[in-house]
Amino acid sequence: MIEEVYSNGIYVYSSNFFRIVLGWIGFSVGDIIYGVVIAYLIFKIIKTRKSITFKSSVINVLKGFSIFYFLFNLMWGLNYYRVPLSEKMNLTYEYSFEDLLLFTDKMIEKSNALHLEIVADDSLKVVNPYSTNEIYQRAQHSYNLLSEKYPEFTYINHSVKSSLISTPLSYMGFGGYMNPFTGEAQVNYLLPKYLFPTTTLHEMSHQIGYASESEANFVGYLASVNSEDVYFRYSGTIFALRYCLRNIEKFNPDLIEEYLSKVNPGIRLNFLETEEFWEEYETPIERFFEIFYDTFLKANSQEEGLESYSKFVGLLISYESR
């Protein structure tokens, strides 16, 4: 019922309405709304701190949370409960370690080839030459191409913004987010530029109703590698490669150096660029939000929490082996 009535019915119209109304505005309306709400709550607490009682505080918090949770689900959150993409595309999350190794070798070969298509020297890292706005526009074209192959991934009424709170997002460990109340895709503009295409496409997949993080990764990957733009294909391919290498390290740490040695030195420099970026913003705050988001995912039908991101590899292997 969620799939037919909400995700492919009500949500299609409501999400397109908000993207039409807010998409043309050059800044993040959702970030401003969050800021106004937080400022109002702080003002309210200061103003009523002497007269407020513990009982009334609890009641007010529950009231506010109830309204927030109802609107969240009505405007986007019910997509967590739609029919899994694996079921609709006849894919599986399951794979053996041997499958992972074979697939990783294929991804290394593709990544190295794309890297050399962009740079003449395998020791040079890739530097994306586009501005953020150019990437956002090219991301729309990538979805146009993907929808020709898979109509269920049709994306219209572009609404992608650079988040006004990119610095806090970096400290929280987020590359972006999709605002469920305004329908805007927010991208952390501080990210290393080579990551921008796939991160943007990931957030756009949330806009068309794919709430699961593993599914959003998968749809973002498909939009990347089906692009006509080599920088988009490179971004998506090494995005997938990093997940494969992480899973190898998780299951058999002794093999990771062997597989990394097969990757062009320039690609490894891009990996290092990402690691250094997140290390720069690493604080205990990030760990708090990691626990919070893990709990949030588990509360919304994503039983594996943050581990659901790793199910992305299963979808990739299943898709590529068809």
C-alpha positions in Angstrom: 0.0 0.0 0.0 2.9 2.4 0.9 4.5 1.7 -2.5 1.4 2.1 -4.6 -0.6 4.8 -2.7 2.1 6.9 -1.1 5.6 6.5 -2.9 4.2 6.3 -6.4 1.1 8.4 -5.7 0.8 11.1 -3.0 4.5 11.6 -2.6 5.2 12.1 -6.3 2.8 15.0 -6.4 3.7 16.6 -3.1 7.5 16.3 -3.6 7.2 17.8 -7.1 5.1 20.7 -5.8 7.8 21.6 -3.2 10.6 21.3 -5.8 8.7 23.6 -8.2 8.0 26.2 -5.5 11.4 26.2 -3.9 13.8 24.9 -6.6 14.3 28.2 -8.3 15.5 29.9 -5.1 19.3 30.0 -5.0 19.7 29.3 -1.3 18.6 26.6 1.1 15.1 27.5 2.4 15.1 24.4 4.6 18.3 25.4 6.4 16.8 28.9 7.2 13.6 27.3 8.5 15.7 25.0 10.8 17.6 28.1 12.1 14.4 30.0 12.7 12.8 27.1 14.6 15.9 26.6 16.8 16.1 30.3 17.5 12.4 30.4 18.4 12.8 27.4 20.8 15.8 29.0 22.5 13.9 32.3 22.9 10.8 30.4 24.2 12.9 28.5 26.8 14.6 31.7 28.0 11.3 33.6 28.2 9.4 31.0 30.2 12.2 29.4 32.2 11.0 30.8 35.5 7.3 29.8 35.1 7.7 26.5 33.4 7.3 23.3 35.4 8.8 19.8 34.7 5.4 18.4 33.9 4.6 21.1 31.4 8.1 20.8 29.9 7.6 17.1 29.2 4.1 17.7 27.7 5.4 20.5 25.5 8.3 18.3 24.3 6.0 15.4 23.5 3.6 17.8 21.7 6.4 19.2 19.6 7.9 15.8 18.8 4.4 14.4 17.8 3.9 17.2 15.3 7.4 16.9 13.9 7.2 13.1 13.6 3.7 13.3 11.9 4.9 15.9 9.4 8.1 14.0 8.8 6.3 10.8 7.8 3.6 12.6 5.9 6.0 14.6 3.8 8.7 11.9 3.2 9.4 9.4 6.0 6.8 6.8 4.8 9.2 6.0 2.0 11.3 4.0 4.5 8.5 1.4 4.4 8.1 1.0 0.6 8.8 -2.2 -1.3 12.6 -2.8 -1.3 14.4 -1.9 -4.5 16.1 -5.3 -4.4 12.7 -6.9 -4.8 11.5 -4.6 -7.6 14.8 -5.1 -9.6 15.2 -8.8 -8.7 18.5 -8.2 -6.8 19.9 -9.6 -3.6 22.1 -8.2 -0.8 23.8 -11.6 -0.3 27.3 -12.3 -1.6 30.3 -14.4 -0.7 33.8 -13.1 0.1 35.0 -14.6 -3.2 32.3 -12.6 -5.0 33.5 -9.5 -3.3 37.1 -10.1 -4.3 36.2 -10.7 -7.9 33.9 -7.7 -8.1 36.6 -5.5 -6.5 39.1 -6.5 -9.1 36.6 -5.4 -11.8 36.0 -2.1 -10.1 39.8 -1.5 -9.8 40.1 -2.1 -13.5 37.3 0.3 -14.3 38.5 2.9 -11.9 42.1 2.8 -13.3 40.8 3.1 -16.8 38.6 6.1 -16.0 41.4 7.7 -14.1 43.8 7.5 -17.1 41.0 8.8 -19.3 41.1 12.0 -17.3 44.7 12.4 -16.4 47.7 11.3 -18.5 49.8 10.3 -15.5 48.6 7.5 -13.1 50.3 9.3 -10.2 48.1 12.4 -10.5 44.9 12.8 -8.5 41.7 13.9 -10.4 40.6 17.5 -9.9 37.0 18.1 -10.9 37.0 21.3 -13.0 33.3 22.2 -12.6 31.7 24.7 -10.2 29.1 23.4 -7.8 26.3 24.8 -9.8 27.6 23.1 -13.0 27.7 19.8 -11.1 24.1 20.3 -9.9 22.9 21.0 -13.5 24.9 18.0 -14.9 23.4 15.8 -12.2 20.0 16.5 -13.6 21.2 15.4 -17.0 22.5 12.2 -15.5 19.1 11.4 -14.1 17.5 12.2 -17.5 19.8 9.6 -19.1 19.2 7.0 -16.3 15.4 7.4 -16.6 15.6 6.4 -20.3 16.8 3.0 -19.1 14.9 2.9 -15.8 11.7 5.1 -15.8 11.3 4.5 -12.1 14.3 6.8 -11.5 12.8 9.8 -13.3 13.7 13.1 -11.7 12.1 16.4 -12.7 11.8 19.8 -11.1 15.4 20.3 -10.0 15.9 21.5 -6.4 19.5 20.9 -5.3 21.3 23.5 -3.0 24.6 23.9 -1.3 23.8 23.7 2.4 24.2 26.9 4.5 25.3 24.7 7.4 28.0 22.8 5.6 30.6 23.4 8.3 28.3 21.9 11.0 27.5 19.1 8.7 31.2 18.4 8.3 31.7 18.2 12.1 28.7 15.9 12.2 30.2 13.6 9.5 27.5 14.2 6.8 28.2 14.8 3.1 24.7 16.2 2.7 21.0 15.6 3.6 17.6 15.8 2.0 15.2 18.1 3.9 11.9 16.2 4.2 9.9 19.4 4.9 11.0 21.4 1.9 12.0 18.7 -0.5 15.4 20.3 -1.1 18.6 18.2 -1.6 21.3 19.8 0.5 25.0 19.1 -0.4 27.9 19.9 1.9 29.9 22.2 -0.4 33.1 21.7 1.6 33.5 18.2 0.4 36.4 17.3 -1.9 35.2 18.2 -5.4 35.7 14.8 -7.0 33.1 13.4 -4.6 30.5 16.0 -5.5 28.8 14.3 -8.4 27.9 11.1 -6.6 27.0 12.8 -3.3 24.7 15.1 -5.2 23.1 12.2 -7.1 22.7 10.3 -3.8 20.7 13.2 -2.2 18.6 13.5 -5.4 17.7 9.8 -5.1 16.2 10.6 -1.7 14.1 13.3 -3.3 12.5 10.8 -5.7 11.5 8.6 -2.7 14.4 6.2 -2.0 14.8 6.6 1.7 17.1 3.6 2.4 20.7 4.6 2.4 21.9 1.5 0.6 19.3 2.1 -2.1 20.2 5.8 -2.3 23.8 4.9 -2.8 22.8 2.4 -5.5 20.6 4.8 -7.4 23.3 7.5 -7.1 25.9 5.1 -8.4 23.7 4.1 -11.4 23.1 7.8 -12.3 26.9 8.4 -12.0 28.1 5.6 -14.2 25.4 6.1 -16.8 26.4 9.7 -17.2 28.0 11.0 -20.4 30.5 12.9 -18.3 33.7 11.1 -17.4 34.1 13.0 -14.1 30.7 11.7 -13.0 31.6 8.2 -14.1 34.9 8.4 -12.2 33.2 9.8 -9.1 30.6 7.0 -9.0 33.1 4.2 -9.8 35.6 5.0 -7.1 32.8 5.7 -4.7 31.8 2.1 -5.2 35.4 0.9 -5.1 35.9 2.5 -1.7 33.0 0.6 -0.3 34.4 -2.7 -1.7 37.8 -2.0 -0.2 36.3 -1.2 3.2 34.4 -4.5 3.1 37.6 -6.4 2.2 39.4 -4.7 5.1 36.5 -5.5 7.4 36.4 -9.2 6.5 40.1 -9.8 6.0 42.5 -6.9 6.9 45.5 -8.8 5.7 44.3 -8.5 2.1 43.7 -4.7 2.0 47.3 -3.7 1.1 47.4 -6.2 -1.8 44.2 -4.7 -3.3 45.2 -1.1 -2.7 48.5 -1.7 -4.5 46.4 -2.5 -7.7 44.8 1.0 -7.6 46.5 3.8 -9.5 48.5 6.1 -7.1 46.4 9.1 -8.3 43.2 7.4 -7.2 44.8 6.7 -3.8 45.6 10.4 -3.6 41.9 11.1 -4.0 41.1 8.6 -1.2 43.7 10.4 0.9 42.1 13.7 0.1 38.8 12.4 1.6 40.5 10.9 4.7 42.3 14.2 5.4 39.0 16.1 4.9 37.1 14.1 7.5 40.1 14.0 9.9 40.1 17.8 9.9 36.5 17.9 11.2 36.8 14.9 13.5 35.4 15.6 17.0 33.4 13.8 19.7 30.3 15.5 18.1 30.6 13.3 15.1 30.4 10.2 17.2 27.3 11.5 18.9 25.6 12.1 15.6 26.8 8.7 14.3 25.0 7.0 17.3 21.9 9.3 16.8 21.6 8.6 13.1 22.2 4.9 13.6 19.3 4.8 16.1 17.2 6.9 13.8 17.7 4.5 10.9 16.9 1.5 13.1 13.7 3.2 14.2 12.7 3.6 10.6 12.7 0.1 9.3 16.5 0.0 8.6 17.4 -2.8 11.1 21.1 -2.6 10.3 21.3 1.1 11.1 24.5 2.6 9.6 25.5 -0.9 8.5 22.7 -0.5 5.9 25.2 1.6 3.9 27.2 -1.6 3.3 24.2 -3.4 1.8 25.0 -1.2 -1.2 27.9 -3.6 -2.1 25.5 -6.5 -2.2 23.2 -4.6 -4.6 26.2 -3.7 -6.8 27.5 -7.3 -7.0 24.0 -8.6 -7.7 23.3 -6.0 -10.4 26.7 -6.3 -12.2 26.5 -10.2 -12.2 23.1 -10.3 -14.0 
